[in-house]
Amino acid sequence: MFVKLTPQEIKRYNRNLWGIVIGCFSFFVLVLLCVNFGLFGALPSFRDLENPKSNLASEVLTEDKQVLGKYFVQNRSNVTYKQISPNVINALVATEDNRFFQHSGIDFGRTITIVFYNIFGHKQGGSTITQQLALNLFSGQERSHNPIKRIIQKLQEWIIAVRIERNYTKEEILTMYLNTVDFGAYNTFGISSAAATYFHTTPDKLTPDQAALLVRMVNAPSLYNPIRHPDNATTGRNFVLYRMKEEKYLTEGQYEEFKAKPLGINFHPTDHTEGLATYFRAVLKKDVQRIFQEKSITKPDGTPWDLDRDGLRIYTTINYDMQQYAEEAQREYMKQLQAQFKDHWKGFNLRKAIKNYDLLIDQGMRRSDRYRALKQHGKTDEEIKEDFNTPAQMEIFTWHGDIDTTMKPIDSILYSKFTLRNAMMSMDPTTGYIKAWVGGIDFKRYKYDQVRMGTRQVGSTAKPFTYAVAVDNGYSPCMRVNNVPDTIKGYGADWCPRSSDTKPGMLTLREALAYSQNWITAHVMKEVTPTPVVTLIKKMGITSPVPEYPSICLGTFDASIYDMTGAYSAFANRGLWTEPTYLLRVEDKNGNVLYENKARVVQAMNEQTAYVMTYMLKGVVEQGTGVRLRYKYGLNNPIGGKTGTTNDNSDGWFIGITPQLVTGVWTGCEDRDIHFRTLHLGEGSNTALPIFALYMKRVYGNSSLGYKRNVDFAPPKNGLTITLDCNSYDQQQQGTDEVDKKLGF
């Protein structure tokens, strides 16, 4: 039954209805104006829109412009529109905002009909891509679940979306969106990081099925995570492929083809403790921070740069392939060497066999994170010792991969002490550019960098410094010296070195260096005296203390791999020491240069001395302690080098030189009291040289690197005054002796 309304009642009803409509509209406009003027929270200015703030990872770039690693709070790297595959754009638009190229930031038709879209299976959200960008990039807040706040938030999104559309092209909006979107786990932000993390590729190479998977993760990264939920990820990917087919980005056949493919995940999570050059990246970060502080390099507003947030680009000299070869060579040989070490000590009573055993274990315990944590919780020393003697679940490092095991924490200290450490550095002697830096064996557990920060006794790798001073004073490598003990006096107590592997008789200086003979080296030191040797060592870049004592000729001082490798580069570079360099420049995210590095160059010795020393160092490889390079590893090209083995075989060294590359390798345990018990196993030719050999074989095997086997050290431009031909030298000496006899000398 209908009630008939009078004309007056109809008029009053219409007036009330329009009043409500106009009132609601006026209220909506008023609220919109309040939002626009920032009464419910400040909106970004035009300047903010031009320079959106986001945590942007700083990238470490190799000399061949590959990303070696990143520093980040959020693992985010920006790419340009041209660096994004059209497959990603098509997948995103088809799924998230199919009218993206038609609207101006707000799709009112989409907003009104979104309910119907979802009913019919399109499952699209109400926000356009531009609105999502506004929320993600500028609002600084998550979606609120409070209805009133969400309405205000939605209006803010609308206003910001319209402003974004006025200031940016569609391509720029898509690029910003894809650079800022969160892909959930593994600290992955932006399409570049997502492509690298899940497919180990770059955004421009993403295929339709890969793009579909990543786009589906945008709305629910955890639900569609392909590592944790592969079934959900497959379903989500196939839905995006369906939407791409519906929007005509894929044909029916392509849709069926890609839908049938496996996910094809190539998982590479980015972590500061993983990937290439972990030790190098840690050292580099501290150096950049120190340089910025010392040189007062700040942002235009005076605030300091933040490597974890400001998207800096740090250009280094590291070569990506060579870094990989160095780490591969280390892994390959250290597996074998660690097995030798384990077998070598098998069955021994370690407490009796190792000097200061109890002290070493106690020190290791007190330096551990576990000990510090227990101390912070107020545990007594007795309680801590009980804890360390109680079996616990733990993960330990092995060269065959990390393993979970049950072990007493005190036994894990011993295990760590008996784990051999190794480090190496490789550099171009002419430019000083460091090509590879391996600071240790496992950055996750042993963070101490042994290349730059660590110093160890250098052993016989110091001998060339003494011989170089002799050569500089006119000594020929062909000069013969009787290999007998020679005591040096005048420096406190009389000193005469031991010699564990003596070659009897008269040896040339070249042979003495090749066979690493201590007595002849001491004789040469007696002739040249320690002071000029120390002077040369300092000119060649050794920064650690070197006392003016005769024993330094046998390497009784400590030095870093960084300094020693740099020093040997002077032999290969015509006597010029070029400061080892690994940082080239730092740029901000817009390409403005913030810092540029220039290496120092010092004339450490004359060109002739340097060339004669390369000739002597080649003797080490041709006939001496480094001959294993030839007969075992087949490196018959011009290579010089020097092995080094310290007292009790605690440290093993090998520094190899070619005209194009100088590489230093060190191996030893954390504590010098733990070591190989025999020279045969503990000498540098067994503990360090093989890693150099395996590395160089890989380098030579990659012709694109430009390192050639047939390149030899160039003689001095003005010729030689020192005789290298020993037959000629012997004849000259015989003639001199005959003249001396005639003159009555």
C-alpha positions in Angstrom: 0.0 0.0 0.0 1.5 3.3 -1.1 1.0 6.6 0.7 0.2 9.4 -1.8 2.4 12.4 -1.0 1.2 15.9 -1.5 3.1 18.3 -3.8 4.3 20.1 -0.7 5.6 16.9 0.9 7.4 15.9 -2.3 8.9 19.3 -2.5 10.0 19.2 1.2 11.4 15.6 0.6 13.4 16.7 -2.4 14.7 19.7 -0.6 15.9 17.6 2.3 17.4 15.0 0.0 19.3 17.7 -1.9 20.3 19.3 1.4 21.8 16.0 2.6 23.6 15.5 -0.8 24.9 19.1 -0.9 25.8 19.0 2.8 27.7 15.7 2.4 29.4 17.0 -0.7 30.3 20.3 1.1 31.6 18.4 4.0 33.6 16.2 1.7 35.0 19.3 -0.1 35.8 20.9 3.3 37.6 17.8 4.5 39.4 17.6 1.2 40.5 21.2 1.5 41.7 20.6 5.1 43.7 17.6 3.9 45.1 19.6 1.0 46.2 22.4 3.4 47.8 19.9 5.7 45.5 20.2 8.7 45.4 16.4 9.1 49.2 16.1 8.5 51.7 17.8 6.2 51.7 16.8 2.6 54.9 16.7 0.5 55.9 19.9 -1.2 56.8 20.2 -4.9 60.4 20.0 -3.8 59.6 16.7 -1.9 58.0 15.4 -5.0 61.0 16.2 -7.1 63.3 14.5 -4.5 61.3 11.7 -2.8 63.0 10.3 0.2 63.7 6.6 0.5 66.3 4.3 2.0 68.6 3.6 -0.9 71.4 1.1 -0.7 74.9 2.2 -1.6 76.5 0.1 -4.2 80.1 -1.1 -4.3 81.2 -1.4 -8.0 84.0 -3.3 -9.5 86.4 -1.9 -12.2 84.2 -3.7 -14.8 81.1 -2.0 -13.4 79.6 -5.0 -11.7 77.9 -4.7 -8.3 80.2 -6.3 -5.8 78.0 -5.7 -2.8 75.8 -3.2 -1.1 75.5 -1.3 2.2 71.9 -0.9 3.3 69.2 -0.7 5.8 66.8 -1.7 3.1 68.3 -3.5 0.2 67.1 -1.1 -2.5 68.8 0.0 -5.7 67.2 2.3 -8.3 67.0 1.5 -12.0 65.7 3.6 -14.9 62.6 2.8 -17.0 64.8 1.5 -19.9 66.4 -0.9 -17.5 63.1 -2.6 -16.7 61.7 -5.3 -18.9 58.4 -4.5 -20.7 57.2 -7.8 -19.2 57.4 -6.3 -15.7 55.4 -3.2 -16.9 52.8 -5.3 -18.6 52.4 -7.6 -15.7 52.1 -4.7 -13.2 49.6 -2.7 -15.3 47.5 -5.7 -16.1 47.2 -6.8 -12.5 47.3 -3.7 -10.5 45.8 -0.9 -12.6 44.7 -1.8 -16.1 43.6 1.8 -16.9 46.9 3.3 -15.7 47.7 5.0 -18.9 44.2 6.6 -19.2 43.6 8.1 -15.8 45.2 11.1 -14.0 46.1 9.4 -10.7 42.6 8.6 -9.5 40.3 6.1 -11.4 36.9 7.0 -10.1 35.2 4.4 -12.3 37.6 1.8 -10.9 36.8 3.0 -7.3 33.0 2.7 -7.9 33.1 -0.6 -9.7 35.8 -2.3 -7.7 33.2 -4.5 -5.9 32.0 -5.8 -9.2 35.6 -6.4 -10.4 36.2 -8.6 -7.4 32.9 -10.4 -7.8 33.8 -11.4 -11.4 37.2 -12.6 -10.4 39.4 -9.7 -11.5 40.6 -9.2 -7.9 42.0 -5.8 -8.3 42.6 -3.3 -5.4 40.9 0.0 -5.3 44.0 2.1 -5.4 45.7 3.0 -8.7 49.5 2.5 -9.1 50.0 6.2 -8.5 48.0 6.1 -5.3 50.0 3.1 -4.1 53.2 5.0 -4.9 51.8 7.9 -2.9 51.2 5.7 0.1 54.5 3.8 -0.2 56.8 6.8 -0.9 55.4 9.9 0.6 52.8 9.2 3.3 55.4 7.6 5.6 52.7 5.4 7.1 51.1 2.0 6.7 47.4 1.6 5.8 45.3 2.3 8.8 42.6 -0.1 10.0 40.7 2.8 11.7 37.8 3.8 9.3 38.0 7.5 10.0 41.8 7.6 9.7 41.7 5.4 6.6 39.3 7.9 4.9 41.7 10.8 5.7 44.6 8.6 4.5 42.7 7.8 1.3 42.1 11.5 0.6 45.8 12.2 1.2 46.7 9.5 -1.3 44.3 11.1 -3.9 45.8 14.6 -3.5 49.4 13.3 -3.6 48.5 11.0 -6.5 47.2 14.0 -8.5 50.3 16.0 -7.7 52.5 13.1 -8.7 50.7 12.8 -12.0 51.2 16.5 -12.7 54.9 16.4 -12.0 56.0 13.0 -13.5 55.4 11.1 -16.7 53.7 7.7 -16.6 57.1 6.1 -17.2 58.6 7.9 -14.3 55.7 6.9 -12.0 56.1 3.3 -12.9 59.8 3.5 -12.4 59.5 5.1 -9.0 56.8 2.5 -8.0 59.0 -0.5 -9.0 62.0 1.0 -7.3 60.3 1.5 -4.0 57.9 -1.5 -3.6 58.6 -4.0 -0.8 59.2 -7.6 -1.8 59.1 -8.8 1.7 61.6 -11.2 3.1 65.4 -11.1 2.8 65.4 -7.3 3.0 64.4 -7.0 -0.6 63.1 -3.6 -1.9 62.6 -2.6 -5.5 62.6 -4.6 -8.7 66.4 -4.6 -9.0 66.9 -6.3 -5.7 64.0 -8.7 -6.3 65.3 -9.7 -9.7 68.8 -10.4 -8.2 67.5 -12.2 -5.1 65.0 -14.5 -6.7 66.4 -15.0 -10.2 70.0 -13.8 -9.9 69.4 -11.5 -12.9 68.7 -7.9 -13.7 65.3 -6.3 -14.3 65.8 -5.9 -18.0 66.2 -9.6 -18.5 63.1 -10.8 -16.6 60.8 -13.1 -18.7 57.0 -12.9 -18.5 56.7 -15.7 -16.0 59.4 -14.3 -13.8 57.9 -10.8 -14.0 54.5 -12.3 -13.2 55.8 -13.9 -10.0 57.4 -10.8 -8.7 54.4 -8.6 -9.5 52.1 -11.0 -7.6 54.4 -10.6 -4.6 53.8 -6.9 -4.5 50.5 -7.2 -2.6 51.3 -10.2 -0.4 55.1 -10.8 -0.3 54.9 -13.4 2.4 51.9 -15.3 1.0 53.5 -15.6 -2.5 57.0 -16.1 -1.3 58.4 -18.7 -3.8 60.9 -20.1 -1.2 58.5 -20.6 1.6 55.2 -21.1 -0.3 56.0 -22.4 -3.8 52.4 -23.6 -4.4 51.0 -20.2 -3.6 53.7 -18.5 -5.7 52.8 -20.7 -8.7 49.1 -19.9 -8.3 49.8 -16.2 -8.0 52.1 -16.2 -11.0 49.6 -17.9 -13.1 46.9 -15.4 -12.2 49.1 -12.5 -13.3 49.8 -14.4 -16.6 46.0 -14.8 -17.0 45.5 -11.0 -16.5 48.3 -10.4 -19.0 46.5 -12.6 -21.5 43.2 -10.8 -20.8 44.8 -7.4 -21.4 46.3 -8.7 -24.7 50.0 -8.6 -23.5 50.2 -12.4 -24.1 48.6 -14.6 -26.6 46.7 -17.7 -25.6 49.7 -19.9 -26.6 52.2 -17.8 -24.7 49.9 -17.9 -21.6 49.7 -21.7 -21.7 53.5 -22.0 -22.3 54.5 -19.8 -19.4 51.9 -21.2 -17.1 53.3 -24.7 -17.6 56.9 -23.7 -16.7 58.4 -24.4 -13.2 59.1 -21.3 -11.0 62.8 -21.5 -11.9 64.0 -19.8 -8.8 67.7 -19.0 -8.6 67.9 -17.8 -5.1 70.7 -15.4 -4.1 69.7 -13.5 -0.9 71.8 -10.4 -0.3 73.6 -10.4 3.1 76.5 -8.4 4.4 78.2 -11.6 5.5 77.8 -13.4 2.2 78.8 -13.0 -1.4 82.1 -11.9 -2.9 84.8 -9.8 -1.2 83.0 -9.7 2.2 86.2 -8.7 4.1 87.0 -6.1 1.5 83.6 -4.6 1.6 83.8 -4.3 5.4 87.2 -2.5 5.2 86.0 -0.3 2.4 83.0 0.9 4.3 85.0 2.0 7.3 87.5 3.7 5.0 84.9 5.7 3.2 83.3 6.7 6.5 86.7 7.7 7.8 87.6 9.7 4.7 84.3 11.6 4.7 84.8 12.5 8.4 88.4 13.5 8.0 87.8 15.6 4.9 84.4 17.0 6.1 82.5 15.6 3.1 78.9 16.3 3.9 75.5 16.8 2.2 74.6 20.3 1.0 72.6 20.8 4.2 75.7 19.9 6.3 74.5 16.6 7.5 76.7 13.5 7.2 76.3 11.0 4.4 74.8 7.7 5.4 76.2 4.8 3.4 73.2 2.6 4.4 70.6 5.0 3.2 71.8 7.6 0.7 72.4 5.4 -2.4 76.1 6.3 -2.9 78.0 4.6 -5.7 81.5 3.5 -4.6 83.8 2.7 -7.5 86.7 0.3 -6.7 89.6 -1.3 -8.5 88.5 -4.8 -7.7 88.0 -7.0 -10.8 84.9 -9.2 -10.4 86.2 -12.3 -12.1 89.6 -12.1 -10.4 88.0 -11.7 -7.0 86.0 -14.8 -7.8 89.1 -16.7 -8.9 91.0 -15.7 -5.8 88.2 -17.0 -3.5 87.8 -20.2 -5.6 91.5 -20.9 -5.4 91.4 -20.4 -1.6 88.5 -22.8 -1.2 90.0 -25.4 -3.5 93.4 -25.7 -1.8 92.4 -24.9 1.8 90.1 -27.9 1.9 93.2 -30.1 1.1 95.5 -28.2 3.5 93.0 -28.4 6.4 92.8 -32.1 5.9 96.6 -32.4 5.9 96.6 -30.4 9.2 94.0 -32.6 10.8 95.8 -35.8 9.9 99.1 -34.3 11.0 97.8 -33.8 14.5 95.7 -36.9 14.8 96.4 -39.0 17.9 98.6 -36.3 19.6 98.0 -35.2 23.2 97.5 -31.6 22.4 97.9 -30.3 26.0 101.4 -31.8 26.0 102.3 -31.1 22.4 101.3 -27.4 22.2 103.1 -24.7 24.1 100.8 -22.6 26.3 97.8 -24.9 25.5 95.7 -24.1 28.5 96.4 -20.4 28.2 95.4 -20.3 24.5 92.1 -22.1 25.2 91.3 -19.8 28.2 92.0 -16.7 26.1 89.9 -18.0 23.3 87.0 -18.6 25.7 87.3 -15.1 27.3 87.3 -13.5 23.8 84.2 -15.3 22.6 80.7 -13.8 22.3 79.3 -16.5 24.4 81.6 -15.6 27.3 80.7 -11.9 27.1 77.0 -12.7 27.0 77.3 -14.9 30.1 79.2 -12.2 31.9 76.6 -9.6 31.0 74.0 -11.9 32.6 76.0 -11.9 35.8 77.4 -15.4 35.6 80.5 -16.2 37.7 83.6 -17.7 36.2 82.8 -21.1 37.7 79.3 -21.0 36.1 80.7 -19.9 32.8 83.2 -22.7 32.8 80.4 -25.2 33.6 78.5 -23.7 30.7 81.5 -24.1 28.3 81.8 -27.7 29.3 78.1 -28.5 28.7 77.3 -29.9 25.2 75.2 -27.5 23.1 73.7 -27.2 19.7 75.8 -25.1 17.4 76.8 -24.4 13.8 80.4 -24.7 12.8 82.4 -23.8 9.8 84.0 -26.4 7.5 85.4 -26.2 4.0 82.6 -28.5 2.9 79.9 -26.2 4.2 78.5 -25.2 7.6 77.2 -28.1 9.7 74.9 -28.3 12.7 76.3 -30.3 15.5 76.3 -30.9 19.3 79.6 -29.9 20.9 80.9 -28.5 24.1 81.6 -24.8 23.6 85.1 -25.3 25.0 85.7 -27.9 22.3 84.5 -25.4 19.7 87.2 -23.0 20.9 89.8 -25.7 20.2 88.2 -26.5 16.9 88.4 -22.8 15.9 92.0 -22.6 17.0 92.9 -25.5 14.8 91.1 -24.1 11.8 93.8 -22.7 9.4 93.4 -19.1 8.3 94.3 -17.8 4.9 94.4 -14.4 3.1 95.6 -13.0 -0.2 95.8 -9.8 -2.2 96.5 -9.3 -5.9 97.4 -6.0 -7.5 98.6 -4.3 -10.7 102.2 -3.1 -10.0 102.1 -0.2 -12.4 98.8 1.4 -11.3 98.7 0.1 -7.8 95.1 -1.1 -8.4 94.1 -4.0 -6.2 92.3 -6.6 -8.3 91.4 -9.2 -5.6 91.2 -9.1 -1.8 90.5 -12.1 0.3 90.8 -11.1 3.9 90.0 -14.4 5.5 88.3 -17.8 5.2 84.7 -17.0 6.5 83.6 -13.5 7.3 80.5 -14.8 9.1 82.6 -16.2 11.9 86.1 -14.8 11.6 85.6 -11.1 10.8 89.2 -10.0 11.4 90.6 -8.9 8.1 94.1 -10.4 7.6 95.0 -8.4 4.4 95.2 -4.8 5.8 94.4 -5.1 9.6 96.5 -8.2 10.4 100.3 -8.3 10.6 102.3 -11.5 10.9 106.0 -12.3 10.9 107.1 -12.2 7.2 109.9 -14.7 7.3 112.0 -15.2 4.2 109.8 -12.9 2.1 111.9 -10.2 3.7 115.2 -11.5 2.2 114.8 -9.7 -1.2 115.0 -6.3 0.7 118.5 -7.1 1.9 119.6 -8.4 -1.5 118.2 -5.3 -3.2 120.4 -3.0 -1.1 123.4 -5.2 -2.1 122.5 -5.0 -5.8 122.1 -1.2 -5.4 125.7 -1.2 -4.1 126.9 -3.1 -7.2 126.7 -6.7 -6.1 126.0 -9.1 -8.9 123.6 -12.0 -8.6 126.5 -14.1 -9.8 128.7 -13.2 -6.8 129.7 -16.4 -5.0 129.7 -16.7 -1.2 130.6 -19.7 0.9 127.5 -21.0 2.6 128.9 -21.1 6.2 127.8 -19.4 9.4 128.7 -15.8 9.7 128.3 -14.0 13.0 127.3 -10.4 13.1 128.6 -8.3 16.0 127.9 -4.7 17.2 124.1 -4.8 17.7 123.9 -5.9 21.3 124.4 -9.7 21.5 126.3 -11.5 18.7 123.9 -12.9 16.2 124.2 -15.9 13.8 121.1 -17.5 12.3 120.2 -21.1 12.3 119.9 -22.9 8.9 117.5 -25.8 8.6 118.0 -26.6 4.9 121.6 -25.9 4.1 123.1 -26.1 0.6 126.9 -26.6 1.2 129.6 -24.9 -0.7 129.9 -21.7 -2.7 126.6 -20.4 -3.9 125.8 -17.3 -6.1 123.5 -14.7 -4.5 120.8 -15.7 -6.9 121.1 -19.4 -5.8 121.2 -18.3 -2.1 117.9 -16.4 -2.6 116.4 -19.2 -4.7 117.1 -21.8 -2.0 116.4 -19.3 0.8 119.8 -19.8 2.5 119.9 -18.0 5.9 123.7 -17.9 6.3 124.5 -16.2 3.0 121.6 -13.7 3.6 123.1 -12.9 7.0 126.5 -12.4 5.3 125.0 -10.0 2.9 123.3 -8.1 5.8 126.7 -7.9 7.5 128.1 -6.3 4.4 125.3 -3.7 3.8 124.3 -3.1 7.5 120.7 -2.8 8.7 120.1 0.9 8.4 119.9 1.1 4.5 117.8 -2.0 4.5 115.3 -0.4 6.9 115.3 2.7 4.8 114.5 0.7 1.7 111.8 -1.3 3.4 110.1 2.0 4.5 110.3 3.4 0.9 108.6 0.3 -0.3 105.6 1.0 1.8 106.0 -1.2 5.0 104.2 0.8 7.7 104.7 -1.6 10.6 107.8 -1.1 12.9 111.0 -2.5 11.5 113.9 -2.4 14.0 117.5 -1.7 12.8 118.8 -5.2 13.7 120.5 -7.7 11.5 117.8 -10.3 12.0 115.4 -8.3 9.9 117.1 -9.9 6.9 115.3 -13.1 7.8 111.9 -11.4 8.3 111.7 -11.3 12.1 109.4 -8.2 11.9 105.7 -8.3 11.3 103.9 -6.8 8.3 100.5 -7.0 6.5 99.8 -8.8 3.3 98.7 -5.4 2.0 102.1 -3.8 2.7 104.2 -6.8 1.6 102.4 -7.2 -1.7 102.7 -3.5 -2.3 106.4 -3.6 -1.6 107.1 -6.4 -4.1 105.2 -4.3 -6.7 108.2 -2.0 -6.8 110.4 -4.8 -8.1 107.9 -5.4 -10.9 107.4 -1.7 -11.6 111.0 -0.6 -12.4 111.7 0.5 -8.9 108.6 2.6 -8.5 106.4 1.9 -5.5 102.8 2.8 -6.2 100.5 2.9 -3.2 98.1 -0.1 -3.3 94.8 1.4 -4.2 91.3 0.0 -4.0 89.0 3.0 -3.8 88.7 5.2 -7.0 85.9 7.6 -6.3 82.5 8.0 -4.5 79.5 9.5 -6.2 76.1 10.4 -4.9 73.0 8.9 -6.4 72.9 11.6 -9.1 76.4 11.0 -10.2 78.1 14.0 -8.5 81.6 13.1 -7.4 82.0 13.4 -3.7 85.6 12.0 -3.4 88.3 11.0 -5.8 91.4 9.1 -4.8 94.9 9.5 -6.1 97.7 7.0 -5.3 101.1 8.1 -4.1 104.2 7.1 -6.0 107.7 6.8 -4.6 111.0 6.0 -6.3 112.0 3.2 -4.0 115.0 2.0 -6.0 116.6 2.6 -9.3 115.4 0.8 -12.4 118.5 -1.4 -12.7 118.2 -2.7 -9.1 114.5 -3.5 -9.6 115.2 -5.4 -12.8 118.1 -7.4 -11.3 115.8 -8.3 -8.4 113.1 -9.6 -10.8 115.9 -11.8 -12.3 116.8 -13.1 -8.8 113.2 -13.7 -7.9 112.6 -15.7 -11.1 115.4 -17.9 -9.8 113.2 -18.9 -6.9 110.6 -20.3 -9.3 113.1 -21.7 -11.8 115.2 -23.7 -9.4 114.5 -22.9 -5.8 111.7 -23.1 -3.2 109.1 -22.0 -5.7 109.9 -24.6 -8.4 106.6 -26.3 -7.6 104.9 -23.7 -9.7 106.6 -25.2 -12.7 106.6 -29.0 -12.2 103.2 -29.3 -10.5 101.2 -26.4 -11.8 102.7 -25.9 -15.2 103.4 -22.2 -14.8 106.5 -21.9 -17.0 106.0 -18.3 -18.0 108.2 -15.5 -16.6 107.2 -15.5 -12.9 109.3 -14.4 -9.9 108.5 -14.9 -6.3 109.6 -15.7 -2.8 108.4 -18.2 -0.2 108.4 -17.4 3.5 108.3 -19.7 6.5 108.6 -18.3 10.0 109.9 -19.9 13.2 108.1 -23.2 14.1 106.3 -23.1 10.7 103.7 -20.7 12.2 103.3 -18.6 9.1 103.5 -19.6 5.4 104.0 -17.0 2.8 104.3 -16.7 -1.0 104.5 -13.5 -2.9 104.5 -13.9 -6.7 105.4 -11.3 -9.3 104.8 -11.0 -13.0 105.1 -7.8 -15.1 101.4 -7.3 -14.9 100.4 -8.7 -11.5 101.8 -9.1 -8.0 100.0 -11.4 -5.6 100.7 -12.1 -1.9 99.3 -15.1 0.0 99.6 -16.0 3.8 98.5 -19.0 5.7 98.6 -19.8 9.4 96.5 -20.4 12.5 95.0 -17.7 14.7 97.7 -18.4 17.3 101.3 -18.9 16.3 101.7 -21.7 18.9 99.4 -23.9 16.8 101.2 -24.8 13.6 102.5 -27.7 11.4 105.2 -29.6 13.2 107.4 -30.2 10.2 108.9 -27.9 7.6 107.9 -30.2 4.8 104.2 -29.4 5.5 104.5 -26.0 7.1 106.7 -24.2 4.6 105.2 -21.5 2.4 105.7 -23.6 -0.7 103.1 -26.0 0.7 100.8 -23.6 2.6 100.6 -20.5 0.4 102.2 -21.1 -3.0 99.5 -23.5 -4.3 96.8 -20.9 -3.8 98.8 -18.4 -5.9 99.2 -21.1 -8.6 95.5 -22.0 -8.7 94.6 -18.3 -8.9 97.1 -17.5 -11.7 95.9 -20.5 -13.7 92.4 -19.2 -13.6 93.5 -15.6 -14.5 95.6 -16.8 -17.4 92.6 -19.0 -18.5 90.4 -15.9 -19.0 91.9 -14.1 -22.0 89.5 -11.2 -21.7 91.4 -10.1 -18.6 94.5 -9.3 -20.7 97.1 -11.1 -18.6 99.6 -12.8 -21.0 101.9 -15.6 -20.2 104.6 -14.6 -22.6 105.3 -11.1 -21.2 108.6 -10.8 -19.4 110.1 -8.0 -17.2 111.5 -5.3 -19.4 115.2 -4.5 -18.9 116.3 -0.9 -18.0 116.1 1.6 -20.9 119.8 2.6 -20.5 121.1 -1.0 -20.2 122.8 -2.8 -17.3 126.1 -2.2 -15.6 125.6 -5.3 -13.4 126.4 -8.7 -15.0 123.7 -11.3 -15.0 125.6 -13.9 -17.1 127.5 -15.9 -14.5 130.0 -17.3 -17.0 130.9 -13.8 -18.1 131.0 -12.7 -14.4 133.3 -15.6 -13.5 135.7 -14.6 -16.3 135.6 -11.0 -15.2 136.4 -12.0 -11.7 139.2 -14.3 -12.8 140.7 -11.5 -14.8 140.4 -9.1 -11.9 142.1 -11.7 -9.6 145.0 -12.1 -12.0 145.4 -8.3 -12.2 145.4 -8.1 -8.4 148.1 -10.8 -8.3 150.3 -8.9 -10.7 149.8 -5.7 -8.7 150.7 -7.6 -5.5 147.3 -7.4 -3.9 
